Amino acid sequence: MTQPMTSMTRRRFLQGVGVAPIAGVLSVDGSAQTAASAGVYERLGVRPLINAAGTYTALSASLLPREVAAAMDEASRQFVSIPELQAAAGRRIASLLGAEAALVTSGCAAALTLATAACVAGADPDAIRRLPDTSGMKNEVLVQKAHRFGYDRAIRNVGVTLVEVQTREQLQAAIGERTALLFFLNNANDLGEIAREEFAGIAKTAGVPSLVDAAADVPPVGNLRAFTDMGYDLAAFSGGKGLRGPQCSGLLVGRRDLVDAAFLNGSPHSDTIGRIAKVGKEEIVGLTRALELYLERDHQAEWDDWEFQVREIAAALESIPTVRTERFVPAIANETPHLAITWDPRSLRLSRADVIRELRDGDPRIEVRPGPATEPRLEIGVWMMQPGEHRVVARRCSDIFKDASA
């Protein structure tokens, strides 16, 4: 069983893609495009890639459906009141998700900051202006030690102290008059001693707001409702991952008073902790449209197509000595069919780094999700590939391993 991607795994992945060379452009079938047809990336000297990894920010997350791009283009052609637009979009999104309220943010990290600010300063103008000075306010956020991760700076930015606990008893004992929020990282559900539903219940019993970070946890589609249904006051999602909205968009849903306060703690309001995280009319309209399309999608048909692509890639490798493939679904985050590839490095003199480098440096450039660093294993995610690209990935992987076995 493959473990869910932890924050450490995500950091290792980011380190791996952060230094990759770039220069050129490719078509869907893997052939090089001409400079005349390549467009903006070619002119900048940037080489696009086949995304066989997943919705990672460093790889530009996901691609916009044409309908979303069209909605954003239309939104860009007229002026509008941002407060009015946010209110209207929030009503529309809340109605789609059966939530009390919703707010479009500039990414999930911004949703975490605004949610925390809402629980600390609320709608008090003086308190809002003072952040991150939280003196005299509730300024402690309780979190399981196993749920500390590389993005919790978005919470700490508000000026709070993260208080780590490990057991139910420690969590209950830590709740006090300075407690502003209980925070849960859904991706780490299997790592802490307190599971998500129990965590929300403890917060509810204590009368303290709770927030869950579910940035990469769509699909499944049911997660858009699941967390608030189980008692979380606020849930934060990325808009540019599985929802396929603008990459720089996020979504905060939950209790009306807290969502309203989150809006007051950010753009377009001046002198707020969230003013730096501006979200524009294009992102607001784009995410709203992306969510509408996502809820209308035939999720089973999409899943079946992913399964088909995994099988085809596996079939291309089945005759190569010592190469083994296994289909798996991550337990949490990027919860879609993936393919794991393993091999005997004594027979095939290839390290994991060798294969990653050949895929990255080849034509077309391909980025995969690396497996555990302790073994020769690659993990291929098919759900961000464009039609036909899985065959390119299959061919390239087959060529690399066949060459090593010759």
Contacts in CASP RR format, 6 or more apart in sequence:
PFRMAT RR
TARGET T0000
AUTHOR 0000-0000-0000
METHOD contacts of the structure
MODEL  1
MTQPMTSMTRRRFLQGVGVAPIAGVLSVDGSAQTAASAGVYERLGVRPLI
NAAGTYTALSASLLPREVAAAMDEASRQFVSIPELQAAAGRRIASLLGAE
AALVTSGCAAALTLATAACVAGADPDAIRRLPDTSGMKNEVLVQKAHRFG
YDRAIRNVGVTLVEVQTREQLQAAIGERTALLFFLNNANDLGEIAREEFA
GIAKTAGVPSLVDAAADVPPVGNLRAFTDMGYDLAAFSGGKGLRGPQCSG
LLVGRRDLVDAAFLNGSPHSDTIGRIAKVGKEEIVGLTRALELYLERDHQ
AEWDDWEFQVREIAAALESIPTVRTERFVPAIANETPHLAITWDPRSLRL
SRADVIRELRDGDPRIEVRPGPATEPRLEIGVWMMQPGEHRVVARRCSDI
FKDASA
1 328 0 8 1.000
1 331 0 8 1.000
2 328 0 8 1.000
2 330 0 8 1.000
2 331 0 8 1.000
2 338 0 8 1.000
2 340 0 8 1.000
2 379 0 8 1.000
3 190 0 8 1.000
3 331 0 8 1.000
4 187 0 8 1.000
4 188 0 8 1.000
4 190 0 8 1.000
4 330 0 8 1.000
4 331 0 8 1.000
4 332 0 8 1.000
4 333 0 8 1.000
5 13 0 8 1.000
5 187 0 8 1.000
5 330 0 8 1.000
5 333 0 8 1.000
5 334 0 8 1.000
6 149 0 8 1.000
6 187 0 8 1.000
6 188 0 8 1.000
6 191 0 8 1.000
7 148 0 8 1.000
7 149 0 8 1.000
7 150 0 8 1.000
7 151 0 8 1.000
7 187 0 8 1.000
7 188 0 8 1.000
10 56 0 8 1.000
10 150 0 8 1.000
11 150 0 8 1.000
12 370 0 8 1.000
12 373 0 8 1.000
13 53 0 8 1.000
13 56 0 8 1.000
13 58 0 8 1.000
13 369 0 8 1.000
13 370 0 8 1.000
14 56 0 8 1.000
14 58 0 8 1.000
16 356 0 8 1.000
16 370 0 8 1.000
17 53 0 8 1.000
17 56 0 8 1.000
17 58 0 8 1.000
17 59 0 8 1.000
17 367 0 8 1.000
18 58 0 8 1.000
20 360 0 8 1.000
20 365 0 8 1.000
20 367 0 8 1.000
21 47 0 8 1.000
21 361 0 8 1.000
22 45 0 8 1.000
22 46 0 8 1.000
22 47 0 8 1.000
22 365 0 8 1.000
23 45 0 8 1.000
23 46 0 8 1.000
23 47 0 8 1.000
24 32 0 8 1.000
24 38 0 8 1.000
24 41 0 8 1.000
24 42 0 8 1.000
24 45 0 8 1.000
24 46 0 8 1.000
24 47 0 8 1.000
24 48 0 8 1.000
25 32 0 8 1.000
25 33 0 8 1.000
25 38 0 8 1.000
25 39 0 8 1.000
25 41 0 8 1.000
25 42 0 8 1.000
25 47 0 8 1.000
25 48 0 8 1.000
26 32 0 8 1.000
26 33 0 8 1.000
26 47 0 8 1.000
26 48 0 8 1.000
26 49 0 8 1.000
26 50 0 8 1.000
26 363 0 8 1.000
26 364 0 8 1.000
26 365 0 8 1.000
27 33 0 8 1.000
28 386 0 8 1.000
28 387 0 8 1.000
28 388 0 8 1.000
28 389 0 8 1.000
29 388 0 8 1.000
29 392 0 8 1.000
30 50 0 8 1.000
30 363 0 8 1.000
30 364 0 8 1.000
30 389 0 8 1.000
30 392 0 8 1.000
32 363 0 8 1.000
32 364 0 8 1.000
33 42 0 8 1.000
35 42 0 8 1.000
41 47 0 8 1.000
41 48 0 8 1.000
47 365 0 8 1.000
48 365 0 8 1.000
49 59 0 8 1.000
49 364 0 8 1.000
49 365 0 8 1.000
49 366 0 8 1.000
49 367 0 8 1.000
50 364 0 8 1.000
50 365 0 8 1.000
50 366 0 8 1.000
50 367 0 8 1.000
50 385 0 8 1.000
50 386 0 8 1.000
50 389 0 8 1.000
50 392 0 8 1.000
50 393 0 8 1.000
51 59 0 8 1.000
51 367 0 8 1.000
51 384 0 8 1.000
51 385 0 8 1.000
52 359 0 8 1.000
52 366 0 8 1.000
52 367 0 8 1.000
52 368 0 8 1.000
52 369 0 8 1.000
52 380 0 8 1.000
52 381 0 8 1.000
52 382 0 8 1.000
52 384 0 8 1.000
52 385 0 8 1.000
52 389 0 8 1.000
52 393 0 8 1.000
53 59 0 8 1.000
53 367 0 8 1.000
53 368 0 8 1.000
53 369 0 8 1.000
53 381 0 8 1.000
53 384 0 8 1.000
54 334 0 8 1.000
54 369 0 8 1.000
54 381 0 8 1.000
54 383 0 8 1.000
54 384 0 8 1.000
55 61 0 8 1.000
55 62 0 8 1.000
55 216 0 8 1.000
55 238 0 8 1.000
55 240 0 8 1.000
55 241 0 8 1.000
55 242 0 8 1.000
55 334 0 8 1.000
55 384 0 8 1.000
57 247 0 8 1.000
59 367 0 8 1.000
60 247 0 8 1.000
61 238 0 8 1.000
61 240 0 8 1.000
61 241 0 8 1.000
61 247 0 8 1.000
62 240 0 8 1.000
62 241 0 8 1.000
62 242 0 8 1.000
62 243 0 8 1.000
62 244 0 8 1.000
62 245 0 8 1.000
62 247 0 8 1.000
62 384 0 8 1.000
63 244 0 8 1.000
63 384 0 8 1.000
63 386 0 8 1.000
64 72 0 8 1.000
64 244 0 8 1.000
64 245 0 8 1.000
64 246 0 8 1.000
64 290 0 8 1.000
65 244 0 8 1.000
65 290 0 8 1.000
65 293 0 8 1.000
67 289 0 8 1.000
67 293 0 8 1.000
68 244 0 8 1.000
68 245 0 8 1.000
68 246 0 8 1.000
68 286 0 8 1.000
68 289 0 8 1.000
68 290 0 8 1.000
68 293 0 8 1.000
71 285 0 8 1.000
71 286 0 8 1.000
71 288 0 8 1.000
71 289 0 8 1.000
72 246 0 8 1.000
72 282 0 8 1.000
72 283 0 8 1.000
72 285 0 8 1.000
72 286 0 8 1.000
72 289 0 8 1.000
74 285 0 8 1.000
75 281 0 8 1.000
75 282 0 8 1.000
75 284 0 8 1.000
75 285 0 8 1.000
75 286 0 8 1.000
76 281 0 8 1.000
76 282 0 8 1.000
80 281 0 8 1.000
82 267 0 8 1.000
82 268 0 8 1.000
82 280 0 8 1.000
82 281 0 8 1.000
82 284 0 8 1.000
83 263 0 8 1.000
83 268 0 8 1.000
85 281 0 8 1.000
85 284 0 8 1.000
85 285 0 8 1.000
86 103 0 8 1.000
86 104 0 8 1.000
86 263 0 8 1.000
86 284 0 8 1.000
89 102 0 8 1.000
89 104 0 8 1.000
89 284 0 8 1.000
89 285 0 8 1.000
89 287 0 8 1.000
89 288 0 8 1.000
90 101 0 8 1.000
90 102 0 8 1.000
90 103 0 8 1.000
90 104 0 8 1.000
90 288 0 8 1.000
91 102 0 8 1.000
92 288 0 8 1.000
93 99 0 8 1.000
93 102 0 8 1.000
93 104 0 8 1.000
93 251 0 8 1.000
93 253 0 8 1.000
93 287 0 8 1.000
93 288 0 8 1.000
93 291 0 8 1.000
94 100 0 8 1.000
94 101 0 8 1.000
94 102 0 8 1.000
94 253 0 8 1.000
96 291 0 8 1.000
96 292 0 8 1.000
96 295 0 8 1.000
97 224 0 8 1.000
97 225 0 8 1.000
97 228 0 8 1.000
97 253 0 8 1.000
98 225 0 8 1.000
99 225 0 8 1.000
99 228 0 8 1.000
99 253 0 8 1.000
99 254 0 8 1.000
100 254 0 8 1.000
100 255 0 8 1.000
100 256 0 8 1.000
100 259 0 8 1.000
101 253 0 8 1.000
101 254 0 8 1.000
101 255 0 8 1.000
101 256 0 8 1.000
101 259 0 8 1.000
101 260 0 8 1.000
102 251 0 8 1.000
102 252 0 8 1.000
102 253 0 8 1.000
102 254 0 8 1.000
102 259 0 8 1.000
103 111 0 8 1.000
103 114 0 8 1.000
103 251 0 8 1.000
103 252 0 8 1.000
103 253 0 8 1.000
103 259 0 8 1.000
103 262 0 8 1.000
103 263 0 8 1.000
104 249 0 8 1.000
104 250 0 8 1.000
104 251 0 8 1.000
104 279 0 8 1.000
104 283 0 8 1.000
104 284 0 8 1.000
104 287 0 8 1.000
104 288 0 8 1.000
105 111 0 8 1.000
105 114 0 8 1.000
105 236 0 8 1.000
105 249 0 8 1.000
105 250 0 8 1.000
105 251 0 8 1.000
105 252 0 8 1.000
105 277 0 8 1.000
105 279 0 8 1.000
106 248 0 8 1.000
106 249 0 8 1.000
106 250 0 8 1.000
106 267 0 8 1.000
106 277 0 8 1.000
106 278 0 8 1.000
106 279 0 8 1.000
106 280 0 8 1.000
106 283 0 8 1.000
107 238 0 8 1.000
107 239 0 8 1.000
107 240 0 8 1.000
107 248 0 8 1.000
107 249 0 8 1.000
107 250 0 8 1.000
107 277 0 8 1.000
108 213 0 8 1.000
108 215 0 8 1.000
108 236 0 8 1.000
108 237 0 8 1.000
108 238 0 8 1.000
108 239 0 8 1.000
108 250 0 8 1.000
108 251 0 8 1.000
109 151 0 8 1.000
109 154 0 8 1.000
109 277 0 8 1.000
110 154 0 8 1.000
110 250 0 8 1.000
110 274 0 8 1.000
110 277 0 8 1.000
110 279 0 8 1.000
111 236 0 8 1.000
111 237 0 8 1.000
111 250 0 8 1.000
111 251 0 8 1.000
111 252 0 8 1.000
111 262 0 8 1.000
112 151 0 8 1.000
112 152 0 8 1.000
112 154 0 8 1.000
112 155 0 8 1.000
112 211 0 8 1.000
112 213 0 8 1.000
112 236 0 8 1.000
113 154 0 8 1.000
113 155 0 8 1.000
113 157 0 8 1.000
113 158 0 8 1.000
113 273 0 8 1.000
113 274 0 8 1.000
113 277 0 8 1.000
114 252 0 8 1.000
114 262 0 8 1.000
114 263 0 8 1.000
114 265 0 8 1.000
114 266 0 8 1.000
114 274 0 8 1.000
114 277 0 8 1.000
115 181 0 8 1.000
115 211 0 8 1.000
115 234 0 8 1.000
115 236 0 8 1.000
115 252 0 8 1.000
115 258 0 8 1.000
115 262 0 8 1.000
116 141 0 8 1.000
116 154 0 8 1.000
116 155 0 8 1.000
116 157 0 8 1.000
116 158 0 8 1.000
116 160 0 8 1.000
116 180 0 8 1.000
116 181 0 8 1.000
116 211 0 8 1.000
117 128 0 8 1.000
117 131 0 8 1.000
117 158 0 8 1.000
117 261 0 8 1.000
117 262 0 8 1.000
117 265 0 8 1.000
117 266 0 8 1.000
117 272 0 8 1.000
117 273 0 8 1.000
117 274 0 8 1.000
118 234 0 8 1.000
118 258 0 8 1.000
118 259 0 8 1.000
118 261 0 8 1.000
118 262 0 8 1.000
118 264 0 8 1.000
118 265 0 8 1.000
119 138 0 8 1.000
119 180 0 8 1.000
119 181 0 8 1.000
119 209 0 8 1.000
119 211 0 8 1.000
119 258 0 8 1.000
120 127 0 8 1.000
120 131 0 8 1.000
120 134 0 8 1.000
120 137 0 8 1.000
120 138 0 8 1.000
120 139 0 8 1.000
120 158 0 8 1.000
120 159 0 8 1.000
120 160 0 8 1.000
120 180 0 8 1.000
120 181 0 8 1.000
121 127 0 8 1.000
121 128 0 8 1.000
121 130 0 8 1.000
121 131 0 8 1.000
121 137 0 8 1.000
121 261 0 8 1.000
121 265 0 8 1.000
122 128 0 8 1.000
122 258 0 8 1.000
122 261 0 8 1.000
122 264 0 8 1.000
122 265 0 8 1.000
123 257 0 8 1.000
123 260 0 8 1.000
123 261 0 8 1.000
123 264 0 8 1.000
127 137 0 8 1.000
128 264 0 8 1.000
128 265 0 8 1.000
128 269 0 8 1.000
128 271 0 8 1.000
128 272 0 8 1.000
128 273 0 8 1.000
129 271 0 8 1.000
129 272 0 8 1.000
131 158 0 8 1.000
131 159 0 8 1.000
131 265 0 8 1.000
131 272 0 8 1.000
131 273 0 8 1.000
132 157 0 8 1.000
132 158 0 8 1.000
132 159 0 8 1.000
132 273 0 8 1.000
133 159 0 8 1.000
134 158 0 8 1.000
134 159 0 8 1.000
134 160 0 8 1.000
137 180 0 8 1.000
138 177 0 8 1.000
138 178 0 8 1.000
138 179 0 8 1.000
138 180 0 8 1.000
139 159 0 8 1.000
139 160 0 8 1.000
139 161 0 8 1.000
139 178 0 8 1.000
139 180 0 8 1.000
140 160 0 8 1.000
140 161 0 8 1.000
140 162 0 8 1.000
140 163 0 8 1.000
140 174 0 8 1.000
140 176 0 8 1.000
140 178 0 8 1.000
140 179 0 8 1.000
140 180 0 8 1.000
141 155 0 8 1.000
141 160 0 8 1.000
141 161 0 8 1.000
141 162 0 8 1.000
141 163 0 8 1.000
141 179 0 8 1.000
141 180 0 8 1.000
141 181 0 8 1.000
141 182 0 8 1.000
141 183 0 8 1.000
142 162 0 8 1.000
142 163 0 8 1.000
142 165 0 8 1.000
142 171 0 8 1.000
142 174 0 8 1.000
142 175 0 8 1.000
142 179 0 8 1.000
142 181 0 8 1.000
142 182 0 8 1.000
142 183 0 8 1.000
143 152 0 8 1.000
143 162 0 8 1.000
143 163 0 8 1.000
143 164 0 8 1.000
143 165 0 8 1.000
143 182 0 8 1.000
143 183 0 8 1.000
143 184 0 8 1.000
143 185 0 8 1.000
144 164 0 8 1.000
144 165 0 8 1.000
144 166 0 8 1.000
144 171 0 8 1.000
144 184 0 8 1.000
144 185 0 8 1.000
144 188 0 8 1.000
144 191 0 8 1.000
144 192 0 8 1.000
144 193 0 8 1.000
144 194 0 8 1.000
144 199 0 8 1.000
145 164 0 8 1.000
145 165 0 8 1.000
145 166 0 8 1.000
145 192 0 8 1.000
146 166 0 8 1.000
146 188 0 8 1.000
146 191 0 8 1.000
146 192 0 8 1.000
146 193 0 8 1.000
147 183 0 8 1.000
147 184 0 8 1.000
147 185 0 8 1.000
147 188 0 8 1.000
147 191 0 8 1.000
147 192 0 8 1.000
148 162 0 8 1.000
148 164 0 8 1.000
149 185 0 8 1.000
149 187 0 8 1.000
149 188 0 8 1.000
151 213 0 8 1.000
151 215 0 8 1.000
152 162 0 8 1.000
152 183 0 8 1.000
155 162 0 8 1.000
155 183 0 8 1.000
156 162 0 8 1.000
157 273 0 8 1.000
158 273 0 8 1.000
160 180 0 8 1.000
160 181 0 8 1.000
162 183 0 8 1.000
163 174 0 8 1.000
165 171 0 8 1.000
165 174 0 8 1.000
166 192 0 8 1.000
166 193 0 8 1.000
167 193 0 8 1.000
167 194 0 8 1.000
168 193 0 8 1.000
168 194 0 8 1.000
168 198 0 8 1.000
168 202 0 8 1.000
171 182 0 8 1.000
171 194 0 8 1.000
171 199 0 8 1.000
171 202 0 8 1.000
172 202 0 8 1.000
172 206 0 8 1.000
175 182 0 8 1.000
175 202 0 8 1.000
175 206 0 8 1.000
175 208 0 8 1.000
179 206 0 8 1.000
179 208 0 8 1.000
180 208 0 8 1.000
180 209 0 8 1.000
181 208 0 8 1.000
181 209 0 8 1.000
181 210 0 8 1.000
181 211 0 8 1.000
182 199 0 8 1.000
182 202 0 8 1.000
182 203 0 8 1.000
182 206 0 8 1.000
182 208 0 8 1.000
182 209 0 8 1.000
182 210 0 8 1.000
182 211 0 8 1.000
183 210 0 8 1.000
183 211 0 8 1.000
183 212 0 8 1.000
183 213 0 8 1.000
184 196 0 8 1.000
184 199 0 8 1.000
184 200 0 8 1.000
184 210 0 8 1.000
184 211 0 8 1.000
184 212 0 8 1.000
184 213 0 8 1.000
184 232 0 8 1.000
185 212 0 8 1.000
185 213 0 8 1.000
186 196 0 8 1.000
186 212 0 8 1.000
186 213 0 8 1.000
186 214 0 8 1.000
186 217 0 8 1.000
186 227 0 8 1.000
186 332 0 8 1.000
186 333 0 8 1.000
187 213 0 8 1.000
187 215 0 8 1.000
187 216 0 8 1.000
187 217 0 8 1.000
187 332 0 8 1.000
187 333 0 8 1.000
189 195 0 8 1.000
189 196 0 8 1.000
189 332 0 8 1.000
190 331 0 8 1.000
190 332 0 8 1.000
194 202 0 8 1.000
196 212 0 8 1.000
196 227 0 8 1.000
196 230 0 8 1.000
197 230 0 8 1.000
199 210 0 8 1.000
200 210 0 8 1.000
200 212 0 8 1.000
200 227 0 8 1.000
200 230 0 8 1.000
200 231 0 8 1.000
200 232 0 8 1.000
201 210 0 8 1.000
201 231 0 8 1.000
203 209 0 8 1.000
203 210 0 8 1.000
203 232 0 8 1.000
203 233 0 8 1.000
204 210 0 8 1.000
204 231 0 8 1.000
209 233 0 8 1.000
209 234 0 8 1.000
209 255 0 8 1.000
209 258 0 8 1.000
210 231 0 8 1.000
210 232 0 8 1.000
210 233 0 8 1.000
210 234 0 8 1.000
211 232 0 8 1.000
211 233 0 8 1.000
211 234 0 8 1.000
211 235 0 8 1.000
211 236 0 8 1.000
212 227 0 8 1.000
212 232 0 8 1.000
212 234 0 8 1.000
212 235 0 8 1.000
212 236 0 8 1.000
213 236 0 8 1.000
214 223 0 8 1.000
214 227 0 8 1.000
214 235 0 8 1.000
214 236 0 8 1.000
214 237 0 8 1.000
215 236 0 8 1.000
215 237 0 8 1.000
215 238 0 8 1.000
215 241 0 8 1.000
215 333 0 8 1.000
216 238 0 8 1.000
216 241 0 8 1.000
216 242 0 8 1.000
216 333 0 8 1.000
216 334 0 8 1.000
217 223 0 8 1.000
217 237 0 8 1.000
217 332 0 8 1.000
217 333 0 8 1.000
217 335 0 8 1.000
218 224 0 8 1.000
218 237 0 8 1.000
218 241 0 8 1.000
218 242 0 8 1.000
218 243 0 8 1.000
218 294 0 8 1.000
219 242 0 8 1.000
219 299 0 8 1.000
219 335 0 8 1.000
219 336 0 8 1.000
220 299 0 8 1.000
220 335 0 8 1.000
221 294 0 8 1.000
221 295 0 8 1.000
221 299 0 8 1.000
224 237 0 8 1.000
224 253 0 8 1.000
227 235 0 8 1.000
228 235 0 8 1.000
228 253 0 8 1.000
228 254 0 8 1.000
232 254 0 8 1.000
233 254 0 8 1.000
233 255 0 8 1.000
233 258 0 8 1.000
234 252 0 8 1.000
234 253 0 8 1.000
234 254 0 8 1.000
234 255 0 8 1.000
234 258 0 8 1.000
234 259 0 8 1.000
234 262 0 8 1.000
235 252 0 8 1.000
235 253 0 8 1.000
235 254 0 8 1.000
236 250 0 8 1.000
236 251 0 8 1.000
236 252 0 8 1.000
237 243 0 8 1.000
237 250 0 8 1.000
237 251 0 8 1.000
237 253 0 8 1.000
238 249 0 8 1.000
238 250 0 8 1.000
238 251 0 8 1.000
239 245 0 8 1.000
239 246 0 8 1.000
239 247 0 8 1.000
239 249 0 8 1.000
239 250 0 8 1.000
239 251 0 8 1.000
239 287 0 8 1.000
239 290 0 8 1.000
240 246 0 8 1.000
240 247 0 8 1.000
240 248 0 8 1.000
240 249 0 8 1.000
240 250 0 8 1.000
240 287 0 8 1.000
240 290 0 8 1.000
242 294 0 8 1.000
243 251 0 8 1.000
243 287 0 8 1.000
243 290 0 8 1.000
243 291 0 8 1.000
243 294 0 8 1.000
244 290 0 8 1.000
244 293 0 8 1.000
244 294 0 8 1.000
245 286 0 8 1.000
245 287 0 8 1.000
245 290 0 8 1.000
245 291 0 8 1.000
246 282 0 8 1.000
246 283 0 8 1.000
246 286 0 8 1.000
246 287 0 8 1.000
246 290 0 8 1.000
248 279 0 8 1.000
248 283 0 8 1.000
249 279 0 8 1.000
249 283 0 8 1.000
249 284 0 8 1.000
249 286 0 8 1.000
249 287 0 8 1.000
250 287 0 8 1.000
251 287 0 8 1.000
251 291 0 8 1.000
252 259 0 8 1.000
252 262 0 8 1.000
253 259 0 8 1.000
264 272 0 8 1.000
265 272 0 8 1.000
265 273 0 8 1.000
265 274 0 8 1.000
266 272 0 8 1.000
266 273 0 8 1.000
266 274 0 8 1.000
266 275 0 8 1.000
266 277 0 8 1.000
267 274 0 8 1.000
267 275 0 8 1.000
267 276 0 8 1.000
267 277 0 8 1.000
267 278 0 8 1.000
267 279 0 8 1.000
268 275 0 8 1.000
268 278 0 8 1.000
269 275 0 8 1.000
303 336 0 8 1.000
303 337 0 8 1.000
306 336 0 8 1.000
306 337 0 8 1.000
306 382 0 8 1.000
306 383 0 8 1.000
307 327 0 8 1.000
307 337 0 8 1.000
309 337 0 8 1.000
309 382 0 8 1.000
309 385 0 8 1.000
309 390 0 8 1.000
310 327 0 8 1.000
310 337 0 8 1.000
310 338 0 8 1.000
310 339 0 8 1.000
310 380 0 8 1.000
310 382 0 8 1.000
311 327 0 8 1.000
312 390 0 8 1.000
312 391 0 8 1.000
312 394 0 8 1.000
313 325 0 8 1.000
313 339 0 8 1.000
313 380 0 8 1.000
313 382 0 8 1.000
313 390 0 8 1.000
313 393 0 8 1.000
313 394 0 8 1.000
313 397 0 8 1.000
314 325 0 8 1.000
314 327 0 8 1.000
314 339 0 8 1.000
315 394 0 8 1.000
316 394 0 8 1.000
316 395 0 8 1.000
316 397 0 8 1.000
316 398 0 8 1.000
317 323 0 8 1.000
317 325 0 8 1.000
317 341 0 8 1.000
317 394 0 8 1.000
317 397 0 8 1.000
317 398 0 8 1.000
317 401 0 8 1.000
318 325 0 8 1.000
320 398 0 8 1.000
320 401 0 8 1.000
320 402 0 8 1.000
320 405 0 8 1.000
321 347 0 8 1.000
321 348 0 8 1.000
321 405 0 8 1.000
322 343 0 8 1.000
322 344 0 8 1.000
322 347 0 8 1.000
322 348 0 8 1.000
322 405 0 8 1.000
323 341 0 8 1.000
323 342 0 8 1.000
323 343 0 8 1.000
323 348 0 8 1.000
323 401 0 8 1.000
324 341 0 8 1.000
324 342 0 8 1.000
324 343 0 8 1.000
325 339 0 8 1.000
325 340 0 8 1.000
325 341 0 8 1.000
325 342 0 8 1.000
326 339 0 8 1.000
326 340 0 8 1.000
326 342 0 8 1.000
327 337 0 8 1.000
327 338 0 8 1.000
327 339 0 8 1.000
327 340 0 8 1.000
328 337 0 8 1.000
328 338 0 8 1.000
328 339 0 8 1.000
328 340 0 8 1.000
329 335 0 8 1.000
329 336 0 8 1.000
329 337 0 8 1.000
329 338 0 8 1.000
330 336 0 8 1.000
330 338 0 8 1.000
334 381 0 8 1.000
334 383 0 8 1.000
336 381 0 8 1.000
336 382 0 8 1.000
336 383 0 8 1.000
337 381 0 8 1.000
337 382 0 8 1.000
337 383 0 8 1.000
338 369 0 8 1.000
338 379 0 8 1.000
338 380 0 8 1.000
338 381 0 8 1.000
338 382 0 8 1.000
339 379 0 8 1.000
339 380 0 8 1.000
339 381 0 8 1.000
339 382 0 8 1.000
340 371 0 8 1.000
340 377 0 8 1.000
340 378 0 8 1.000
340 379 0 8 1.000
340 380 0 8 1.000
341 377 0 8 1.000
341 378 0 8 1.000
341 379 0 8 1.000
341 380 0 8 1.000
341 397 0 8 1.000
342 375 0 8 1.000
342 376 0 8 1.000
342 377 0 8 1.000
343 350 0 8 1.000
343 376 0 8 1.000
343 401 0 8 1.000
344 376 0 8 1.000
345 351 0 8 1.000
345 376 0 8 1.000
347 405 0 8 1.000
348 401 0 8 1.000
348 404 0 8 1.000
348 405 0 8 1.000
349 404 0 8 1.000
350 376 0 8 1.000
350 400 0 8 1.000
350 401 0 8 1.000
350 404 0 8 1.000
351 376 0 8 1.000
352 370 0 8 1.000
352 371 0 8 1.000
352 373 0 8 1.000
352 375 0 8 1.000
352 376 0 8 1.000
352 377 0 8 1.000
352 378 0 8 1.000
355 378 0 8 1.000
355 397 0 8 1.000
355 400 0 8 1.000
355 401 0 8 1.000
356 368 0 8 1.000
356 370 0 8 1.000
356 378 0 8 1.000
358 400 0 8 1.000
359 365 0 8 1.000
359 366 0 8 1.000
359 367 0 8 1.000
359 368 0 8 1.000
359 396 0 8 1.000
359 397 0 8 1.000
359 400 0 8 1.000
360 366 0 8 1.000
360 367 0 8 1.000
362 396 0 8 1.000
364 392 0 8 1.000
366 392 0 8 1.000
366 393 0 8 1.000
366 396 0 8 1.000
368 378 0 8 1.000
368 379 0 8 1.000
368 380 0 8 1.000
368 381 0 8 1.000
369 378 0 8 1.000
369 379 0 8 1.000
369 380 0 8 1.000
369 381 0 8 1.000
370 377 0 8 1.000
370 378 0 8 1.000
370 379 0 8 1.000
371 377 0 8 1.000
371 378 0 8 1.000
371 379 0 8 1.000
378 397 0 8 1.000
380 393 0 8 1.000
380 397 0 8 1.000
382 390 0 8 1.000
385 393 0 8 1.000
END
